[in-house]
Amino acid sequence: MSATAPSVLRRTPQPGPMRPFTVGAGGFLLLGAGHLALVAAAAWGDPSPDQEASSAAMRATSTTLLGLERTTLDVVHGMSSVMALFVVSCALLALFAARHSPALVERRTAFGWTLLGASVVGLAISALFLPPPPIVVLTVTTCAFALALHRATP
């Protein structure tokens, strides 16, 4: 009877967790690379009068830590760039790890939970302080990592 059963009754395999995981890691990559592109565009572009006034105020204040004096503008630009590079690096590491050790994604491991946690925290911070593009990207990454964990075997 199974040979003549309609194809509707045949059980289709559950989709795996790898595709949503890749979407989540790709979202992190897009977020970091997009931020670096915006920082570069802002550095090479002509600032508006408001931006110039803000930059002048941040150049006027400085801080010294461990003998190094930096303006507030230097600290803001430096932290922004370093964090964007860090996000890109984490995304690439996640993609490489998933490719070379798929069991990290196919099973519910701390690897997947950590990336979901980072995405949720990033989304919360973005919702409080950032404009819509990072909020949208981090919503997608959070949903993708959650779906990957849902599809993974316990």
FENPE-V279265 format. One record per residue. N is the residue number from 1. RES is the residue in one small letter. SS is DSSP state (helix for helix, strand for strand, loop for the rest). OMEGA is omega in whole degrees, 0 to 359 (none if undefined). D_FIRST is the distance of its C-alpha to the first C-alpha in whole Angstrom. Layout:
n	res	ss	omega	d_first
N	RES	SS	OMEGA	D_FIRST
N	RES	SS	OMEGA	D_FIRST
//
This chain:
n	res	ss	omega	d_first
1	m	loop	181	0
2	s	loop	179	4
3	a	loop	181	5
4	t	loop	181	5
5	a	loop	179	6
6	p	loop	182	10
7	s	loop	179	12
8	v	loop	182	14
9	l	loop	178	12
10	r	loop	182	12
11	r	loop	177	15
12	t	loop	181	18
13	p	loop	177	21
14	q	loop	178	24
15	p	loop	183	27
16	g	loop	182	29
17	p	loop	188	33
18	m	helix	183	35
19	r	helix	179	35
20	p	helix	178	36
21	f	helix	179	39
22	t	helix	177	40
23	v	helix	179	41
24	g	helix	179	43
25	a	helix	177	45
26	g	helix	176	45
27	g	helix	176	46
28	f	helix	180	49
29	l	helix	178	50
30	l	helix	181	50
31	l	helix	181	52
32	g	helix	180	55
33	a	helix	177	55
34	g	helix	179	56
35	h	helix	178	58
36	l	helix	178	60
37	a	helix	178	60
38	l	helix	178	62
39	v	helix	179	64
40	a	helix	180	65
41	a	helix	179	66
42	a	helix	180	68
43	a	helix	182	70
44	w	helix	183	71
45	g	loop	176	71
46	d	loop	182	74
47	p	loop	174	74
48	s	loop	177	75
49	p	helix	178	78
50	d	helix	179	76
51	q	helix	180	74
52	e	helix	178	77
53	a	helix	179	79
54	s	helix	179	76
55	s	helix	179	76
56	a	helix	178	80
57	a	helix	179	80
58	m	helix	175	77
59	r	helix	183	80
60	a	helix	179	83
61	t	loop	180	81
62	s	strand	178	80
63	t	strand	178	79
64	t	strand	179	80
65	l	strand	181	78
66	l	loop	176	79
67	g	loop	178	82
68	l	strand	177	79
69	e	strand	180	80
70	r	strand	174	78
71	t	strand	178	78
72	t	helix	178	75
73	l	helix	177	74
74	d	helix	181	74
75	v	helix	181	72
76	v	helix	180	70
77	h	helix	180	69
78	g	helix	180	68
79	m	helix	180	66
80	s	helix	181	64
81	s	helix	180	64
82	v	helix	180	63
83	m	helix	178	60
84	a	helix	177	58
85	l	helix	179	59
86	f	helix	179	57
87	v	helix	178	54
88	v	helix	180	54
89	s	helix	179	54
90	c	helix	179	51
91	a	helix	180	49
92	l	helix	178	49
93	l	helix	179	49
94	a	helix	179	46
95	l	helix	179	44
96	f	helix	180	45
97	a	helix	179	44
98	a	helix	180	41
99	r	helix	185	40
100	h	helix	177	42
101	s	loop	185	40
102	p	loop	179	37
103	a	helix	177	37
104	l	helix	181	39
105	v	helix	185	37
106	e	helix	175	34
107	r	strand	178	35
108	r	loop	182	37
109	t	loop	177	40
110	a	helix	178	44
111	f	helix	180	44
112	g	helix	180	42
113	w	helix	180	43
114	t	helix	179	47
115	l	helix	176	46
116	l	helix	179	45
117	g	helix	179	48
118	a	helix	180	50
119	s	helix	179	48
120	v	helix	179	49
121	v	helix	177	52
122	g	helix	178	53
123	l	helix	180	51
124	a	helix	179	54
125	i	helix	179	57
126	s	helix	181	56
127	a	helix	180	55
128	l	helix	193	59
129	f	helix	190	61
130	l	loop	178	59
131	p	loop	187	59
132	p	helix	185	55
133	p	helix	178	54
134	p	helix	179	53
135	i	helix	179	52
136	v	helix	181	49
137	v	helix	181	48
138	l	helix	173	49
139	t	helix	178	46
140	v	helix	181	44
141	t	helix	180	44
142	t	helix	179	44
143	c	helix	181	41
144	a	helix	179	39
145	f	helix	177	40
146	a	helix	178	39
147	l	helix	178	35
148	a	helix	178	35
149	l	helix	178	36
150	h	helix	181	34
151	r	helix	181	31
152	a	loop	177	32
153	t	strand	181	31
154	p	loop	none	34
//
